[in-house]
Amino acid sequence: MVVRDAERFRVVEETIGELREVFGVLGVVLPSLRVDPVSAAGVAPYPLVDLGCVNLDTAMRMVAVLHERNRR
């Protein structure tokens, strides 16, 4: 998918919302999920998705979900 510069911030916000929703359905909450503020700054922002830090329980849950998905 090609995204124009003017659309990048809107698209990254929508994508973060989708990530939050999909992970939530799988029982994984990423409390620090956000747009990386440094990469979003400037005239032509190229925002990165910051998945943030998670505790051990969340990391283990992510591993379990990914392994389950991989078995399908």
DALINRA-V53990 format. One record per backbone hydrogen bond with DSSP energy under -1.0 kcal/mol. NH is the residue of the N-H (numbers start at 1). CO is the residue of the C=O. Records with the same first field share a line. If there is no record, write none. Layout:
NH=CO + CO
This chain:
7=4
8=4
11=7
12=8
13=9
14=10
15=11
16=12
17=13
18=14
19=15
20=16
21=17
22=18
23=19
24=20
25=21
26=22
27=24
28=23
33=30
34=50
36=48
40=36
46=39
50=34
59=55
60=56
61=57
62=58
63=59
64=60
65=61
66=62
67=63
68=64
69=65
70=66
71=67
